[in-house]
Amino acid sequence: MKSKISAMMDGELSDAELDESLRALRSDDEALDTWRRYHLINDALRDTQVLSSGFSERLALRLEEEPAILAPKAAPPARQDRYRRALAVAASLAGVAMVGAISYTQLQDASQVAQAPATVRQEPVRVALPKETNDYLLAHQSYSSRGSLQGVAPYVRTVSDTARPR
C-alpha cells in the first residue's frame, strides 16, 4: 500500500487505482498515517513550514461554527424581462431623439444659408511674377502661406539645382 500512496502523491496512478487508494485512506488508519508521514517528509525536503498538530481538526470545528451566508433570491424572470424591455425602449427613444435633433439643426443651417443674400465674390488680383521668382517661392514655400500655391505643390518637397556654364 505504501508504494501506491507514494505513486498517488506523485500523480502516477490510473483513475481506478486512485479510487482504490482513496477508499483505503478513508478506512485504513495505517494508510492514513503513511499518507501523513509522506507529506511530512515532503515538507521537510522542501523546507516547507509545517502546521501545528491538530490544525485540520481545529479548522473543521471553526468552519462548522460559522453561520451560513444566505444569498438573496434572484429576481423573477418576468420582472427582469420587463426591465430589459424598458431599457431597450428608452435607448430606442434616445436614438430617435438624437437623429431628430441632428437633422433639425441641419435643416435650420440650410434654411439660414438659403436666406443669406448673394454676395459678389471678388477674385484677388494676380500679378505675373518674373521667371526667376518661381525658384525662390518653391525653395521657401514652407515659410509662405499656402493660398498662392495650389494643387500638390504645398505637399511636395522640392530640390533645385542650377546648371553651371562650362
Backbone torsions as a table, in degrees:
resi	resn	phi	psi	omega
1	MET	NA	-32.1	-178.3
2	LYS	-62.6	-37.0	179.3
3	SER	-67.6	-34.6	178.0
4	LYS	-70.0	-37.4	177.9
5	ILE	-64.7	-41.8	178.2
6	SER	-63.5	-43.5	178.9
7	ALA	-65.9	-35.0	178.9
8	MET	-66.2	-40.6	178.6
9	MET	-64.9	-30.6	180.0
10	ASP	-86.8	-4.5	179.7
11	GLY	74.2	32.0	-175.3
12	GLU	-107.5	8.7	-178.8
13	LEU	-94.8	149.1	173.9
14	SER	-75.3	172.2	-176.9
15	ASP	-63.4	-40.8	-179.5
16	ALA	-66.2	-44.4	179.3
17	GLU	-66.2	-34.9	178.8
18	LEU	-65.0	-45.2	177.5
19	ASP	-60.1	-42.6	179.4
20	GLU	-63.1	-42.5	-179.4
21	SER	-67.5	-38.3	178.4
22	LEU	-66.0	-38.5	175.9
23	ARG	-63.3	-39.5	179.3
24	ALA	-66.1	-38.5	178.5
25	LEU	-64.1	-35.5	-179.8
26	ARG	-71.7	-31.3	-173.3
27	SER	-104.2	-27.6	-173.7
28	ASP	-103.6	116.1	179.9
29	ASP	-66.2	-34.2	179.6
30	GLU	-66.1	-39.7	177.5
31	ALA	-65.3	-38.7	178.4
32	LEU	-65.9	-39.7	176.1
33	ASP	-63.5	-40.0	177.8
34	THR	-63.0	-43.2	177.8
35	TRP	-57.6	-46.9	-179.7
36	ARG	-65.7	-42.1	179.9
37	ARG	-63.5	-42.8	179.1
38	TYR	-63.3	-36.8	177.6
39	HIS	-69.0	-36.5	175.5
40	LEU	-63.6	-40.7	177.3
41	ILE	-62.6	-44.2	179.2
42	ASN	-61.1	-43.7	178.9
43	ASP	-64.4	-39.1	179.8
44	ALA	-67.3	-40.4	179.1
45	LEU	-65.9	-35.2	-178.2
46	ARG	-94.1	3.6	179.8
47	ASP	56.5	43.8	179.4
48	THR	-87.2	143.2	177.2
49	GLN	-66.2	129.5	-178.3
50	VAL	-92.7	136.0	178.1
51	LEU	-75.9	156.0	-180.0
52	SER	-66.7	157.6	-178.2
53	SER	-67.9	142.7	-179.4
54	GLY	80.0	9.2	-178.2
55	PHE	-61.3	-45.3	-177.2
56	SER	-60.9	-42.2	-179.1
57	GLU	-67.1	-42.2	179.3
58	ARG	-64.2	-39.8	178.7
59	LEU	-65.1	-42.7	179.0
60	ALA	-61.4	-41.3	178.7
61	LEU	-64.6	-42.2	179.9
62	ARG	-66.4	-36.4	177.6
63	LEU	-65.9	-36.3	178.4
64	GLU	-66.9	-32.3	-178.3
65	GLU	-76.4	-21.9	-177.8
66	GLU	-70.4	141.7	178.5
67	PRO	-73.0	151.0	178.0
68	ALA	-76.7	137.0	178.5
69	ILE	-92.0	121.6	-178.7
70	LEU	-97.3	131.4	178.1
71	ALA	-89.1	144.5	178.1
72	PRO	-66.5	153.4	179.4
73	LYS	-69.4	148.2	176.4
74	ALA	-72.7	150.4	178.5
75	ALA	-63.7	145.9	179.0
76	PRO	-60.8	147.8	-176.7
77	PRO	-58.2	-34.6	-178.3
78	ALA	-63.6	-39.4	179.5
79	ARG	-67.2	-41.4	178.7
80	GLN	-63.5	-39.9	179.6
81	ASP	-64.3	-41.3	178.4
82	ARG	-63.8	-39.6	179.2
83	TYR	-64.3	-44.4	179.3
84	ARG	-65.0	-40.0	178.9
85	ARG	-64.8	-40.2	179.2
86	ALA	-63.9	-40.2	177.0
87	LEU	-64.3	-39.9	179.4
88	ALA	-65.0	-41.1	178.7
89	VAL	-65.4	-42.3	179.7
90	ALA	-63.8	-40.9	179.3
91	ALA	-66.1	-39.5	178.5
92	SER	-64.2	-44.0	178.8
93	LEU	-63.5	-39.5	178.2
94	ALA	-63.7	-40.1	178.1
95	GLY	-64.3	-43.9	179.1
96	VAL	-64.5	-40.5	178.9
97	ALA	-64.1	-39.6	179.8
98	MET	-64.3	-46.3	179.6
99	VAL	-63.6	-41.0	178.4
100	GLY	-62.7	-42.1	-179.7
101	ALA	-65.3	-41.0	179.3
102	ILE	-65.4	-46.5	-178.9
103	SER	-66.7	-34.9	178.5
104	TYR	-64.3	-44.1	179.7
105	THR	-66.7	-34.2	177.4
106	GLN	-68.2	-37.5	177.0
107	LEU	-65.8	-39.6	177.8
108	GLN	-62.6	-43.3	178.5
109	ASP	-63.7	-39.9	-179.8
110	ALA	-66.3	-39.1	-180.0
111	SER	-69.2	-33.9	177.7
112	GLN	-68.1	-36.9	178.1
113	VAL	-67.8	-38.2	-179.4
114	ALA	-67.8	-30.5	-178.5
115	GLN	-84.5	-13.5	-178.0
116	ALA	-66.1	138.8	179.9
117	PRO	-68.6	148.3	179.3
118	ALA	-70.8	128.5	179.4
119	THR	-107.7	151.1	178.6
120	VAL	-85.5	125.3	-179.1
121	ARG	-89.8	126.4	-179.5
122	GLN	-103.9	131.3	177.2
123	GLU	-83.2	141.0	175.7
124	PRO	-67.5	150.1	179.8
125	VAL	-74.9	126.4	179.7
126	ARG	-106.3	127.4	-179.5
127	VAL	-109.1	131.6	178.5
128	ALA	-69.2	128.4	-179.5
129	LEU	-93.2	155.0	175.7
130	PRO	-63.5	156.2	-175.7
131	LYS	-60.7	-35.8	-179.0
132	GLU	-66.5	-23.5	-177.2
133	THR	-69.5	-31.0	-178.7
134	ASN	-57.5	-43.3	178.5
135	ASP	-61.8	-41.4	179.1
136	TYR	-63.0	-44.5	-179.5
137	LEU	-65.3	-42.6	179.5
138	LEU	-66.5	-38.3	179.8
139	ALA	-68.4	-28.2	-177.6
140	HIS	-114.2	26.5	-175.8
141	GLN	-66.8	-24.1	179.6
142	SER	-70.6	-18.7	179.8
143	TYR	-95.4	-11.5	-176.0
144	SER	-97.0	164.3	174.7
145	SER	-72.3	152.8	-173.8
146	ARG	-83.2	-4.3	-175.6
147	GLY	-64.2	-36.2	-174.8
148	SER	-83.2	-23.1	179.1
149	LEU	-99.9	110.4	-175.7
150	GLN	-100.0	163.5	174.8
151	GLY	82.3	-140.6	-174.6
152	VAL	-84.3	-16.8	-173.9
153	ALA	-52.6	-38.8	179.8
154	PRO	-65.3	-22.3	-175.7
155	TYR	-99.3	-3.4	-177.4
156	VAL	-102.5	133.7	176.1
157	ARG	-92.4	124.8	-174.2
158	THR	-106.3	150.6	176.1
159	VAL	-130.8	131.8	179.9
160	SER	-123.2	154.0	178.4
161	ASP	-140.9	133.2	178.9
162	THR	-94.5	138.4	179.1
163	ALA	-80.2	135.0	178.9
164	ARG	-95.2	138.2	177.7
165	PRO	-71.3	147.5	-178.5
166	ARG	-87.8	NA	NA
